[in-house]
């Protein structure tokens, strides 16, 4: 199934393939620099991901061979904020939907663009992709998560170096650091959709619970972690989908997930 359309603004497009929502930042002439309209468009797309039961996963990408070059500095000078209240830069830096989101990175993911990519759950990158937080070169700081989240996703001393020098790393180095899940010689969207399709085959309740635990558990103490995990996964084990998954395995067929 495919239903490409504009979401609130022509600066963000959506398309559905199977159970996967493709969200494309559509500002190629500006290297997909994030402005307020694009942030609002991503927010609307994520609302759609949450609302439609048939959608299991999203892929966020950029048009024209670039993921996102960061904040639109011309908009910044006009006093524009490329963020959504309660959700942050690009509608993802301070919030995440319950369902998985994959960043498909071609070209540059710089400054806010890197912060947007690392706010997704998984990253697939073209071999020619470049990553960096060069804000210090412009007298700014990577305040949309780069200084907070990056040291949690790669070794802290490497994060410190990237923040203080503003230098870039390539996709191979990002993969070696565990920042990127997969590197592909072709368009990142192709490999990202292959990964998304594998995710979308699985139980929707299991996906939501697993994402929540992995994202939240780093703040849990040893004393509370099992109870907090149970709050997410308990309902999964008593769901109709759990019984369907077991039956499908026994009967050697694909499961028919109901999301309940």
Backbone bond lengths (Angstrom), bond angles and torsions (degrees), N, CA, C in turn:
res aa  C-N    CA-C-N  psi(-1)  N-CA   C-N-CA  omega(-1)  CA-C   N-CA-C  phi
1 X - - - 1.464 - - 1.516 109.53 -
2 X 1.315 117.47 138.71 1.457 121.88 178.80 1.508 108.66 -141.21
3 X 1.344 116.77 135.55 1.458 118.80 -177.62 1.520 111.82 -147.89
4 X 1.334 115.54 54.10 1.456 119.59 -175.33 1.520 110.30 -53.38
5 X 1.336 115.12 136.99 1.460 119.93 -179.52 1.519 108.86 -159.99
6 X 1.314 116.09 166.45 1.441 120.48 174.29 1.528 108.66 -86.01
7 X 1.342 116.25 144.21 1.449 121.57 179.43 1.523 108.47 -114.68
8 X 1.303 117.52 103.31 1.456 124.42 -179.16 1.529 113.22 63.32
9 X 1.312 116.68 -40.41 1.453 122.02 -173.89 1.520 109.17 -143.32
10 X 1.342 118.18 146.89 1.468 119.29 175.78 1.522 112.94 -66.70
11 X 1.326 117.02 -5.28 1.461 119.84 -178.18 1.532 113.04 -83.74
12 X 1.314 117.21 -4.47 1.465 121.69 173.53 1.521 107.89 -140.49
13 X 1.345 116.57 127.59 1.454 122.90 179.81 1.522 109.60 -114.67
14 X 1.318 116.48 151.43 1.464 120.26 173.52 1.514 110.38 -126.76
15 X 1.310 114.64 152.94 1.459 122.51 175.95 1.516 107.46 -149.75
16 X 1.308 118.01 141.30 1.456 122.47 178.03 1.519 109.49 -107.36
17 X 1.337 115.46 128.90 1.463 121.90 171.68 1.523 107.57 -125.16
18 X 1.327 115.90 110.36 1.452 119.52 -175.97 1.513 110.31 64.05
19 X 1.330 115.81 -120.72 1.463 121.43 178.75 1.521 112.40 -104.01
20 X 1.327 116.22 18.87 1.464 121.65 -174.53 1.528 110.35 -116.17
21 X 1.325 116.24 131.08 1.460 122.75 175.92 1.526 109.08 -96.45
22 X 1.322 116.67 120.54 1.465 121.58 176.80 1.531 107.80 -96.26
23 X 1.326 116.31 125.71 1.461 122.71 -178.67 1.526 107.38 -117.91
24 X 1.329 116.46 119.31 1.463 120.84 -174.26 1.523 111.09 -117.30
25 X 1.332 115.87 121.27 1.471 120.35 171.74 1.516 106.73 -72.06
26 X 1.316 116.77 120.88 1.469 121.21 -168.21 1.530 111.41 -114.95
27 X 1.330 115.44 61.42 1.470 121.29 174.58 1.526 109.37 -128.77
28 X 1.329 117.73 55.48 1.473 119.45 -172.65 1.522 113.78 -60.33
29 X 1.331 117.65 -32.61 1.466 119.56 -179.85 1.522 112.15 -66.59
30 X 1.338 116.54 -21.79 1.464 121.73 178.52 1.524 111.02 -108.13
31 X 1.348 116.80 21.00 1.468 121.66 -177.28 1.527 111.04 54.43
32 X 1.342 114.91 32.60 1.474 122.46 178.09 1.522 112.76 57.03
33 X 1.341 115.69 32.19 1.458 119.45 173.50 1.528 109.26 -59.62
34 X 1.317 115.89 139.99 1.453 121.18 -173.01 1.522 111.31 -81.65
35 X 1.322 115.61 123.65 1.457 121.08 170.91 1.521 108.65 -118.75
36 X 1.321 116.48 -178.78 1.459 119.29 -175.35 1.524 112.20 -65.05
37 X 1.326 116.61 -39.02 1.461 120.04 -178.70 1.528 110.61 -63.66
38 X 1.330 116.84 -41.66 1.465 119.74 179.22 1.527 111.13 -66.42
39 X 1.329 116.72 -39.96 1.465 120.06 177.70 1.529 110.84 -61.55
40 X 1.320 116.86 -42.10 1.461 120.54 178.81 1.529 110.69 -66.21
41 X 1.326 116.80 -35.92 1.456 120.56 177.95 1.517 112.28 -65.70
42 X 1.340 116.70 -42.11 1.466 119.87 176.73 1.525 109.93 -63.67
43 X 1.320 116.58 -40.64 1.460 120.57 179.18 1.526 110.75 -59.78
44 X 1.327 116.93 -44.30 1.464 120.72 179.29 1.525 111.02 -64.45
45 X 1.332 116.97 -38.72 1.462 120.44 178.98 1.519 110.56 -64.83
46 X 1.331 117.16 -40.06 1.460 120.28 178.93 1.528 111.19 -68.15
47 X 1.315 117.27 -33.31 1.463 119.96 173.78 1.528 110.43 -62.18
48 X 1.321 115.91 -39.27 1.461 119.92 177.45 1.525 110.90 -64.83
49 X 1.333 116.67 -42.56 1.457 120.93 177.34 1.523 110.50 -56.03
50 X 1.316 116.69 -43.55 1.453 121.41 -179.38 1.524 112.39 -68.90
51 X 1.326 116.44 -36.55 1.463 120.53 -170.39 1.522 113.92 -81.01
52 X 1.337 118.29 -30.42 1.457 121.07 -173.07 1.530 110.64 -96.78
53 X 1.326 115.18 115.24 1.465 120.69 -174.23 1.524 112.99 -61.00
54 X 1.329 117.39 -31.05 1.466 120.38 -177.84 1.521 112.82 -72.52
55 X 1.318 117.58 -16.38 1.461 121.08 179.13 1.525 108.98 -86.36
56 X 1.322 116.35 123.03 1.465 121.09 -175.56 1.524 112.75 -107.30
57 X 1.328 116.26 -19.72 1.463 120.07 -170.76 1.528 107.92 -160.74
58 X 1.333 117.38 155.72 1.464 121.66 175.51 1.519 109.94 -126.68
59 X 1.326 115.22 150.82 1.462 122.40 171.05 1.512 107.86 -119.22
60 X 1.328 116.74 124.96 1.466 122.60 177.95 1.512 108.69 -104.12
61 X 1.331 116.75 126.08 1.459 120.88 -177.84 1.521 109.74 -142.71
62 X 1.317 116.67 -179.36 1.457 121.80 179.70 1.517 111.18 -127.52
63 X 1.312 116.42 147.87 1.463 121.58 179.40 1.524 111.10 -80.06
64 X 1.325 115.73 154.13 1.461 120.67 170.88 1.509 115.98 75.82
65 X 1.333 118.26 19.32 1.459 120.03 174.01 1.512 115.72 86.67
66 X 1.335 118.41 8.72 1.455 122.22 175.69 1.519 108.83 -131.44
67 X 1.328 116.91 138.19 1.465 120.05 177.05 1.517 109.86 -73.10
68 X 1.317 117.98 -69.60 1.464 122.12 178.27 1.515 107.88 -164.60
69 X 1.317 116.04 127.08 1.460 121.16 -177.58 1.520 112.69 -88.29
70 X 1.333 116.99 5.53 1.459 120.06 177.42 1.513 112.88 111.80
71 X 1.292 115.59 -160.19 1.459 121.31 179.52 1.517 110.83 -69.89
72 X 1.319 116.27 140.79 1.463 121.48 174.90 1.528 108.02 -70.60
73 X 1.337 116.73 103.81 1.463 120.69 -174.45 1.524 112.24 -67.83
74 X 1.323 117.14 -28.96 1.468 119.07 176.16 1.528 109.72 -66.55
75 X 1.325 115.88 -40.88 1.453 119.09 175.61 1.515 111.85 -65.32
76 X 1.343 116.32 -38.34 1.457 121.28 178.04 1.528 110.96 -58.89
77 X 1.337 115.80 -42.55 1.464 119.92 179.82 1.529 111.70 -66.97
78 X 1.332 116.51 -24.08 1.468 120.24 176.41 1.528 111.80 -85.45
79 X 1.323 116.98 -0.30 1.449 120.43 -179.50 1.512 113.81 88.26
80 X 1.324 117.05 14.48 1.465 121.20 -178.75 1.518 110.32 -86.10
81 X 1.327 117.06 141.66 1.460 122.12 179.45 1.527 109.11 -113.81
82 X 1.338 117.97 117.87 1.468 121.28 -177.23 1.525 112.54 -82.57
83 X 1.319 115.38 53.29 1.454 119.83 -175.33 1.515 110.12 -141.48
84 X 1.320 114.94 169.62 1.458 122.64 179.29 1.519 107.75 -123.55
85 X 1.330 118.70 129.03 1.466 119.90 -179.22 1.530 111.87 -53.29
86 X 1.327 115.21 130.85 1.453 120.96 179.98 1.514 114.49 82.48
87 X 1.337 116.61 -12.55 1.469 120.02 -178.16 1.530 112.61 -120.89
88 X 1.312 117.03 -19.54 1.449 120.80 174.41 1.518 114.72 82.58
89 X 1.336 115.01 -163.22 1.459 122.76 -176.27 1.523 110.78 -58.33
90 X 1.324 116.08 129.06 1.455 120.39 178.78 1.512 113.50 60.85
91 X 1.332 116.94 16.02 1.471 124.63 177.75 1.526 113.56 69.20
92 X 1.338 117.39 12.12 1.463 119.47 -177.72 1.526 114.77 -132.61
93 X 1.317 119.28 -14.79 1.468 119.29 -172.12 1.526 112.97 -69.62
94 X 1.337 117.76 -27.16 1.465 120.35 -178.11 1.530 112.82 -117.17
95 X 1.307 116.75 8.64 1.464 121.80 -175.22 1.519 107.90 -156.10
96 X 1.316 115.70 154.04 1.467 119.39 174.42 1.521 109.52 -141.62
97 X 1.316 119.07 143.60 1.467 119.96 173.74 1.521 109.96 -67.56
98 X 1.330 115.77 164.65 1.461 120.12 -179.90 1.521 111.50 -67.85
99 X 1.339 116.84 -30.40 1.461 120.86 -176.39 1.534 110.56 -89.81
100 X 1.335 117.71 156.34 1.464 120.91 -176.69 1.529 113.48 -66.26
101 X 1.332 114.98 146.25 1.466 122.60 176.41 1.526 108.18 -129.09
102 X 1.332 116.07 129.65 1.464 122.63 178.58 1.525 108.93 -109.33
103 X 1.320 116.84 131.08 1.465 121.13 172.26 1.522 108.66 -88.70
104 X 1.333 117.09 127.69 1.462 122.87 175.19 1.528 107.23 -107.57
105 X 1.324 116.41 105.77 1.463 121.83 -168.69 1.523 111.62 -106.55
106 X 1.322 115.79 115.08 1.461 123.89 166.85 1.522 106.98 -111.75
107 X 1.317 117.17 153.21 1.454 120.00 175.34 1.514 112.02 64.08
108 X 1.319 116.22 -125.56 1.457 121.03 -172.89 1.520 113.19 -105.53
109 X 1.329 114.67 136.50 1.467 122.98 166.78 1.523 105.01 -125.03
110 X 1.315 115.13 89.71 1.456 120.80 -170.99 1.523 111.23 -120.75
111 X 1.340 115.21 148.39 1.458 121.37 177.08 1.529 109.16 52.46
112 X 1.328 117.46 -122.00 1.457 119.31 177.64 1.511 112.86 -59.12
113 X 1.326 117.51 -25.60 1.458 120.37 177.23 1.514 112.32 -66.53
114 X 1.351 116.78 -39.46 1.457 119.57 174.64 1.520 109.96 -67.82
115 X 1.330 116.18 -40.40 1.464 119.91 179.75 1.522 111.16 -64.39
116 X 1.318 117.00 -33.92 1.457 120.92 176.23 1.528 110.58 -68.17
117 X 1.328 116.39 -44.69 1.468 120.45 -179.93 1.517 111.34 -62.00
118 X 1.342 117.05 -44.97 1.460 118.67 -176.16 1.519 112.22 -75.81
119 X 1.326 117.72 -10.29 1.459 120.96 173.41 1.521 111.26 -80.43
120 X 1.326 117.18 -13.73 1.458 121.23 172.99 1.526 108.92 -78.24
121 X 1.308 117.18 168.53 1.462 121.24 -175.24 1.517 112.88 -83.74
122 X 1.316 117.29 -29.80 1.456 123.34 -179.52 1.523 108.07 -140.44
123 X 1.335 116.57 154.80 1.458 121.11 178.62 1.524 109.34 -131.29
124 X 1.327 115.98 127.77 1.460 122.93 171.21 1.521 106.70 -115.61
125 X 1.320 117.06 132.37 1.463 120.10 -174.22 1.518 111.85 -130.84
126 X 1.325 116.04 142.67 1.457 121.86 167.79 1.524 108.72 -67.66
127 X 1.313 116.54 148.97 1.462 121.01 -176.52 1.524 112.61 -59.07
128 X 1.332 117.47 -24.91 1.457 120.56 -179.83 1.508 114.66 -89.79
129 X 1.325 118.45 3.97 1.458 121.68 -176.99 1.526 111.36 -68.39
130 X 1.338 115.39 151.40 1.462 122.11 177.01 1.525 109.01 -126.99
131 X 1.336 115.14 141.11 1.456 121.75 -178.84 1.531 109.50 -125.57
132 X 1.324 116.70 142.74 1.457 118.81 176.60 1.513 112.44 -177.66
133 X 1.333 115.16 160.31 1.467 121.64 172.44 1.542 107.33 -121.95
134 X 1.348 116.86 82.44 1.459 121.42 -174.72 1.531 114.47 -86.25
135 X 1.340 117.95 18.64 1.466 120.43 -175.79 1.524 113.41 -54.30
136 X 1.343 117.11 -38.07 1.466 119.99 -177.82 1.525 111.61 -59.69
137 X 1.334 117.61 -28.85 1.461 121.16 178.31 1.529 111.52 -66.72
138 X 1.343 115.89 -20.19 1.467 120.22 -179.52 1.521 111.59 -109.26
139 X 1.336 116.55 13.15 1.450 120.31 -179.67 1.514 113.46 75.32
140 X 1.322 116.55 19.12 1.465 121.80 -179.35 1.529 109.56 -116.37
141 X 1.313 116.93 -177.98 1.461 122.32 177.45 1.515 109.13 -134.27
142 X 1.322 116.51 151.10 1.471 122.02 -177.22 1.528 109.41 -79.69
143 X 1.323 115.29 74.61 1.465 121.87 -169.99 1.521 113.81 -90.62
144 X 1.336 117.98 2.88 1.468 120.27 177.53 1.530 110.77 -96.99
145 X 1.319 115.84 27.12 1.455 120.90 176.56 1.508 114.83 118.98
146 X 1.318 118.19 -16.42 1.455 120.22 -177.12 1.518 112.95 -59.25
147 X 1.335 116.61 -41.85 1.460 120.25 -177.67 1.521 112.16 -79.75
148 X 1.324 117.48 -20.34 1.464 121.59 -177.28 1.525 111.71 -98.18
149 X 1.336 115.97 -49.55 1.462 120.29 -172.84 1.520 113.40 -83.58
150 X 1.341 117.28 -34.97 1.464 119.03 -173.72 1.528 112.12 -60.18
151 X 1.352 120.14 -41.17 1.470 119.03 177.95 1.527 113.36 -66.95
152 X 1.329 118.11 -12.31 1.465 121.49 175.53 1.527 111.46 -90.23
153 X 1.330 116.37 -15.07 1.462 120.04 -175.32 1.526 113.18 -108.20
154 X 1.330 117.11 -21.26 1.460 122.24 174.61 1.531 107.48 -136.24
155 X 1.331 119.01 167.95 1.466 119.54 178.81 1.529 112.12 -53.61
156 X 1.329 118.19 133.75 1.461 121.31 -175.05 1.525 114.46 -55.96
157 X 1.316 118.48 -36.32 1.472 119.25 -178.95 1.534 110.92 -68.98
158 X 1.324 117.14 -32.35 1.463 119.53 175.84 1.523 109.89 -70.43
159 X 1.335 116.37 -40.64 1.464 119.96 175.93 1.529 110.57 -60.69
160 X 1.326 116.72 -41.14 1.464 120.96 178.16 1.522 110.48 -61.27
161 X 1.315 116.87 -44.22 1.468 120.51 179.53 1.521 111.41 -61.52
162 X 1.324 116.72 -44.78 1.462 119.75 -179.49 1.524 111.19 -63.90
163 X 1.337 116.58 -39.09 1.459 119.99 -179.78 1.528 112.05 -69.21
164 X 1.320 117.40 -39.03 1.465 120.66 -174.23 1.524 112.97 -83.66
165 X 1.336 117.30 -30.58 1.470 119.31 179.23 1.520 112.18 -92.09
166 X 1.324 116.49 -29.94 1.459 120.13 -173.31 1.513 112.96 75.89
167 X 1.337 117.54 9.06 1.463 120.79 -177.65 1.526 111.36 -73.61
168 X 1.339 115.41 160.57 1.461 122.17 -179.84 1.533 109.96 -98.00
169 X 1.334 115.25 158.72 1.452 121.51 166.43 1.520 108.35 -123.77
170 X 1.327 116.44 154.84 1.457 119.30 179.54 1.524 110.58 -91.82
171 X 1.320 115.61 175.90 1.464 120.31 -175.54 1.523 111.69 -63.43
172 X 1.332 117.75 -36.56 1.469 120.96 179.60 1.525 110.51 -61.77
173 X 1.329 116.66 -45.64 1.459 120.58 178.76 1.531 110.72 -66.20
174 X 1.326 116.77 -39.78 1.465 120.63 178.22 1.526 110.92 -62.07
175 X 1.326 116.56 -37.90 1.471 120.95 177.29 1.529 110.59 -67.02
176 X 1.335 116.21 -43.04 1.466 120.21 179.57 1.528 111.57 -61.25
177 X 1.328 116.25 -32.13 1.461 121.18 -179.90 1.522 112.60 -82.80
178 X 1.340 117.07 -4.53 1.449 120.73 -178.58 1.511 114.01 80.55
179 X 1.326 116.81 12.07 1.462 121.12 -179.50 1.523 111.48 -80.84
180 X 1.335 115.81 -31.37 1.459 123.16 -178.41 1.523 108.79 -112.86
181 X 1.336 116.18 138.15 1.465 120.70 179.49 1.515 113.09 -78.58
182 X 1.342 115.88 -43.66 1.460 120.40 -176.20 1.523 110.02 -143.22
183 X 1.339 115.34 144.05 1.465 122.08 174.42 1.514 107.51 -118.04
184 X 1.326 116.24 133.59 1.456 121.04 -177.16 1.522 110.73 -128.77
185 X 1.328 115.97 148.09 1.463 119.88 176.74 1.528 111.35 -77.72
186 X 1.308 117.21 -21.62 1.457 121.32 179.95 1.512 111.65 -94.01
187 X 1.344 117.16 -170.08 1.461 120.72 178.05 1.528 110.63 -58.94
188 X 1.315 116.49 136.38 1.459 120.28 -178.09 1.519 111.98 -60.25
189 X 1.330 117.32 -32.94 1.456 120.55 -177.21 1.526 111.48 -61.33
190 X 1.326 118.08 -34.63 1.461 121.08 -178.86 1.518 110.16 -65.31
191 X 1.329 117.02 -49.77 1.465 120.94 179.53 1.524 111.05 -67.54
192 X 1.336 117.17 -35.02 1.467 120.43 179.12 1.518 110.88 -66.55
193 X 1.327 117.32 -38.67 1.463 120.04 178.73 1.529 111.37 -69.17
194 X 1.320 117.46 -32.72 1.464 120.03 175.00 1.528 110.04 -63.79
195 X 1.329 116.68 -43.64 1.457 121.09 177.86 1.528 110.76 -66.00
196 X 1.330 116.54 -42.33 1.464 120.96 179.71 1.515 111.48 -62.48
197 X 1.320 116.89 -39.17 1.470 120.38 179.28 1.525 110.97 -63.74
198 X 1.323 116.90 -37.92 1.469 119.89 177.72 1.520 110.69 -66.22
199 X 1.320 116.38 -39.03 1.462 120.32 177.51 1.519 110.50 -65.58
200 X 1.342 116.05 -44.41 1.466 121.46 -174.53 1.521 112.76 -67.31
201 X 1.326 118.18 -15.32 1.464 121.23 176.69 1.528 112.01 -71.51
202 X 1.322 116.83 -18.04 1.461 121.01 -170.59 1.528 111.97 -92.72
203 X 1.320 115.68 169.24 1.451 121.41 -176.13 1.524 111.95 -60.97
204 X 1.330 118.92 125.78 1.461 121.16 -176.47 1.520 114.03 -61.84
205 X 1.326 118.19 -37.39 1.462 120.24 178.40 1.522 110.67 -68.29
206 X 1.325 116.07 -37.23 1.460 120.54 177.95 1.529 110.95 -65.31
207 X 1.317 117.07 -38.82 1.463 120.71 178.69 1.525 110.92 -62.84
208 X 1.327 116.12 -46.33 1.462 120.38 -177.83 1.526 110.77 -64.14
209 X 1.332 116.89 -45.94 1.465 120.28 -178.99 1.526 111.29 -65.60
210 X 1.323 117.14 -42.18 1.467 120.54 -178.62 1.519 111.28 -64.17
211 X 1.326 116.62 -43.28 1.464 120.04 177.75 1.520 110.26 -60.48
212 X 1.318 117.37 -45.69 1.455 120.95 -176.89 1.519 111.65 -61.02
213 X 1.333 116.79 -45.70 1.466 119.93 -178.33 1.517 111.33 -64.53
214 X 1.323 116.89 -45.42 1.467 119.65 -178.50 1.521 111.03 -64.74
215 X 1.308 117.30 -39.08 1.464 120.08 -179.39 1.530 112.74 -71.46
216 X 1.318 116.98 -36.82 1.466 120.24 -171.66 1.518 114.53 -94.45
217 X 1.323 118.36 -23.49 1.463 120.93 -166.72 1.525 114.73 -68.07
218 X 1.337 117.86 -17.38 1.462 118.36 -179.71 1.534 112.05 -66.37
219 X 1.334 117.00 -16.54 1.463 119.98 179.02 1.526 112.39 -97.44
220 X 1.351 118.17 -2.16 1.458 121.35 -175.91 1.527 110.95 -87.11
221 X 1.308 115.88 139.66 1.465 120.35 174.37 1.529 109.60 -79.50
222 X 1.337 115.70 164.28 1.468 120.02 177.52 1.524 110.98 -59.58
223 X 1.319 116.71 -33.91 1.462 120.50 -175.89 1.522 112.80 -70.73
224 X 1.336 116.37 -26.81 1.464 118.80 -173.85 1.523 114.03 -110.84
225 X 1.328 118.35 -8.69 1.461 119.41 -168.04 1.526 113.36 -64.01
226 X 1.342 118.22 -36.33 1.459 118.62 -177.96 1.526 111.45 -70.86
227 X 1.311 116.50 -39.20 1.468 119.53 177.81 1.520 111.01 -66.68
228 X 1.330 116.44 -40.73 1.460 119.27 -179.83 1.530 111.28 -68.35
229 X 1.329 116.26 -37.21 1.457 118.14 175.38 1.527 110.52 -64.13
230 X 1.327 116.81 -43.16 1.467 120.95 -179.03 1.526 111.63 -59.12
231 X 1.326 116.51 -33.43 1.464 119.69 179.48 1.525 111.47 -63.11
232 X 1.340 116.45 -27.85 1.469 120.63 178.69 1.527 112.05 -90.12
233 X 1.321 116.89 -43.18 1.470 119.26 -169.99 1.522 114.56 -96.48
234 X 1.323 117.03 -13.73 1.460 119.16 -176.72 1.515 113.03 -55.71
235 X 1.325 116.79 -47.35 1.464 120.83 -178.43 1.518 112.34 -67.32
236 X 1.332 116.90 -23.94 1.462 119.87 178.81 1.529 109.95 -63.65
237 X 1.332 116.49 -43.45 1.461 120.49 -175.37 1.525 113.29 -71.53
238 X 1.321 117.40 -20.45 1.469 120.72 178.97 1.522 112.38 -102.90
239 X 1.324 117.22 8.96 1.462 121.36 -175.86 1.524 112.30 -81.86
240 X 1.325 114.87 161.14 1.465 120.42 172.92 1.521 110.69 -62.85
241 X 1.337 116.41 -34.87 1.466 119.79 179.35 1.526 111.79 -62.58
242 X 1.329 117.54 -35.21 1.464 119.74 178.87 1.517 110.41 -63.72
243 X 1.319 116.23 -41.84 1.470 119.94 177.98 1.527 110.55 -67.90
244 X 1.340 115.78 -38.69 1.461 119.93 178.63 1.526 110.83 -64.39
245 X 1.323 116.55 -40.77 1.463 119.88 179.15 1.510 112.29 -62.13
246 X 1.329 116.23 -42.44 1.464 120.17 178.29 1.524 111.15 -66.68
247 X 1.333 116.76 -41.45 1.466 120.43 179.71 1.522 111.08 -65.11
248 X 1.324 116.93 -42.46 1.461 121.08 -179.82 1.528 110.79 -62.83
249 X 1.335 116.59 -39.70 1.464 120.25 177.46 1.527 110.22 -62.63
250 X 1.332 116.02 -46.36 1.467 120.11 -178.02 1.524 111.81 -64.88
251 X 1.341 115.42 -34.85 1.467 120.60 -176.72 1.529 112.54 -92.85
252 X 1.334 116.67 2.20 1.466 122.90 177.47 1.532 111.76 55.53
253 X 1.326 115.04 51.41 1.459 121.35 177.23 1.521 109.17 -138.32
254 X 1.332 115.91 168.41 1.461 120.08 176.93 1.526 109.20 -75.90
255 X 1.322 117.99 140.56 1.465 119.59 178.98 1.514 112.40 -73.06
256 X 1.308 114.83 151.52 1.462 122.12 175.73 1.517 107.53 -108.19
257 X 1.318 116.35 91.00 1.463 121.57 -174.79 1.527 111.04 -71.88
258 X 1.334 115.26 140.91 1.463 121.52 177.03 1.521 111.83 -114.15
259 X 1.323 117.16 -11.08 1.466 120.17 -178.46 1.511 112.24 70.32
260 X 1.338 116.68 30.43 1.467 120.46 179.14 1.528 110.13 -156.08
